[in-house]
Amino acid sequence: MIHPVVAVIVVIMLIVAVALAVVRIVVGPTKADSAIAGDLILFAFMGLMVVFGLLLRVDAVLDIILVAAILGFLTILSLARLLQGRKR
C-alpha cells in the first residue's frame, strides 16, 4: 500500500516530466531528441499505471507494465537503428 500523499507527489512529478518531454518533442532540434522524449512519455505513463495500481490494489498492473516495458525497449532499439541509418 502506498500512502496517498506520496502517490500525489509522484503523480505530479510524472506529469511535470511528461510536460517537459512534450516541450522537447516540439522544440527538439533533432529526431533523436524527439525519440527519447517519446520514450520518456511511455515510461512516465507506465509509472502512473504503477501508482494507480498500488492505490487501487490491482495485481494485473504488473503484467501490463512488464509487457509495456518490453515493447518500449524494443521500440527505442528500433528507433536508434532507424536514426543511425545502418542496415543489417
C-alpha positions in Angstrom: 0.0 0.0 0.0 1.3 3.4 -0.9 0.5 6.5 1.1 -1.9 8.8 -0.8 0.3 11.9 -0.2 3.3 10.0 -1.7 1.1 9.0 -4.6 0.1 12.6 -5.3 3.7 13.8 -5.2 4.8 11.0 -7.6 1.9 11.8 -10.0 2.7 15.5 -10.0 6.4 14.7 -10.7 5.5 12.4 -13.6 3.1 14.9 -15.1 5.9 17.5 -15.0 8.2 15.0 -16.7 5.6 14.4 -19.4 5.1 18.2 -19.9 8.9 18.7 -20.3 9.1 15.7 -22.7 6.3 17.3 -24.8 8.2 20.5 -25.0 11.3 18.5 -26.1 9.3 16.8 -28.8 8.0 20.2 -30.1 11.3 22.1 -29.7 13.8 19.3 -30.1 16.4 20.1 -32.7 17.0 16.5 -33.8 14.9 13.4 -34.4 16.8 11.7 -31.7 15.6 14.2 -29.1 12.0 13.6 -30.1 12.5 9.8 -30.0 14.0 9.9 -26.5 11.2 12.2 -25.3 8.6 9.8 -26.7 10.3 7.0 -24.8 10.2 9.1 -21.6 6.4 9.7 -22.1 5.9 5.9 -22.4 7.8 5.2 -19.2 6.1 8.1 -17.3 2.8 6.6 -18.3 4.0 3.2 -17.0 4.9 4.9 -13.7 1.4 6.4 -13.5 -0.1 3.0 -14.1 2.1 1.5 -11.3 1.0 4.3 -8.8 -2.7 3.8 -9.6 -2.3 0.0 -9.5 -0.8 0.3 -6.0 -3.5 2.7 -4.9 -6.3 0.5 -6.2 -4.6 -2.8 -5.3 -4.8 -4.3 -8.8 -2.3 -7.2 -9.3 -2.7 -7.3 -13.1 -1.0 -4.0 -13.4 2.4 -5.5 -13.0 1.8 -7.8 -16.0 0.7 -4.9 -18.1 3.8 -2.9 -17.1 6.1 -5.8 -17.9 4.7 -6.1 -21.5 4.8 -2.3 -21.9 8.5 -2.1 -20.7 9.5 -4.8 -23.2 7.7 -3.0 -26.0 9.2 0.3 -25.0 12.7 -1.2 -25.0 12.2 -2.8 -28.4 10.8 0.5 -29.8 13.8 2.5 -28.7 16.2 0.0 -30.2 14.3 0.2 -33.5 14.3 4.0 -33.4 18.0 4.0 -32.7 18.7 1.8 -35.7 16.5 3.9 -37.9 18.1 7.2 -36.8 21.6 5.9 -37.4 20.7 4.7 -40.8 22.6 1.5 -40.5 21.3 -1.6 -42.2 21.8 -5.1 -41.2 
